[in-house]
Amino acid sequence: MSETLLQFRLRAAKSEKTRPWDDVHLDKVLKKLKKGKAKDADGLVNEMFMLNNIGSDLKKSLKLLLNKTKSQLRAPGFMNKCNIFSLYKGKGEKASLENDRGIFIMSIIRMIRDKLNYNDMIETIEYNMSDSQIRSRQVKNIRNHLFLLKLIINAA
């Protein structure tokens, strides 16, 4: 039964193509870029793509590239580069790896594409998740989850 459902969903996914991203979608993501972040593996910085800095030609090219990766379901090689750094958290022994945290620095263009994908899917995520699932929720957090758990415990 689950195999039949999977096949049905795969056929539906092949026939339902999403619309290409337009300037409104791209502006929403570019507006939220933060200053002072690290360079990516190619030496690009967020400031280059911020709305007040990006030119019309670069924005048009970026939108064309991102829509092409979306339609082909494949990204160019430079978008797959990623640097991983280990930083000391500031607590405990510096020599212990448990006191380090990992930082992933990926291509800024890939990060923009990932945020566009996330914005496309957030309504589906919110609609299809139950109240007991908290991860990736915009309107709910761990406090909602704990409150719900305490209500259940008190009722039992």
N, C-alpha and C positions, 0 to 999 in steps of 0.2 A: 504494500500500500504506500509506504514512504517512497519507494523507488518510482512508482507511478506519479506521485505528487512532484518529485524532483524532475522527472521528464516533462511534466506539464509546465512547471515553472521555467525550465530551460527553453522550451518552445516559445513561451510567452515573452521571455526576456529577449530572444532573438528577433521577435517581430516588433517589439516596442522599443524604438530608438528614442533617446532623449534629445531634446532640442539643443542646438549649440549655445554656448554661453554668449551673452551680449555685453554691452558696455555697463549696464546696470549691475550684472553679476560681478564683473571684474572690478568695478569701482567699489563695491561693497567689501571685497577682500583687500584691495589696495589701500583703502581708507584705514584698515586696522593694522597695517604694518607698523612695527615699532622701530624707533631710532636706536642707534648705538649697539646693534647686535653684531655678532661675529661675521666675518666674511665667509662665503661658502667655498667649496673646493676650487671653484674657478675664479675666485677673487671678487665676486659680485657682492654688493651690500644692499640691504633693504631700502636705504635712502634713494637709491637709483630708481626704484619702482613706486615710490610714494606718489600719491596723486598730484601734489604740488610740484614734483620734479619730473615726472615721466612726460615725455613728449608725445604728440599724437601719433607719430610714426612708430615709436617703440611700443606704444600701447596697442596699436593696430597689429603689429607683428607678433606681440605677445599673445593677443587674443587668437590670432590665426594659428600659432604654434600649439596653444593649449587645446583649441577645438580640433586640430588635426590629431593630437595624441588621444583625445576623447573618442573620435570617430574610428580610429584605427586600433584602439585598445593596445597601443604600444608606445613607449616613450623612447626618445633618443638616448644614446649612451651617457651623455653628459648629465642627464637628469637622475641617473642611477648612482652617481658618485656620492659618497658619504664619509665624513671623518668622524671618528669616535674618540672622545677624550675622557679621561678619568680625572675628576677633581675631588679634592679633600673637602668634606662637608663642614669641617670646623669643630667636630666633636670626636672625642676618643683618640686613640692612637693613630698617628699618621701612617705608620707602617702597615696597619691592618686594612685589607681591601674592603672590609665591611663598612668602613667609614668613608668610602669614596662613592661618588655618584657619577653615572655615565651621562655625557652630553653628546647628542647626535647632531652634527652640523651637515645638513643636506643642501642640495641645490635650492636656491631661493625660488626658482621657477617651478621646481617640483613642489615646494611648500605651498606656493600660490595655487597650483593645480589641486593639491590635496584639500586645501580649504574650499575651493570651488566645489569639489566633489562632496565634501562634508555638508556644505550649505544646501546642495541638491537633495541630500539624503536625510537631513535632520527631521523633516516633517514625517517621513516614513518611520524613522527611528522612534519618534515621540508617539506616533499612532500605534505602532505594533508592540511596544514594550509594556509589560505589566507594571503595576506600581511597586512590585518587589524588586524590579531591576533599576539600578541607579546609574550605572556607568554610561557616559556619553549623553547624559540628559542635560538640557539647558535650563529647564524650569524646576528641576528637582535636585536635591543634593543628599548627602548622607544624613542630615538632620531629619529629612522627611522619612527616610528609611528607618532610622532609629525610633522615631515617633510611632510609626506603623508597627514595628516589632514590639514596642512596649505596650501598645494597645492590645495586641494579640496575646501577649503574656498575661496582662491583667485580666482579659476576658476569660482566659483558660484557668 
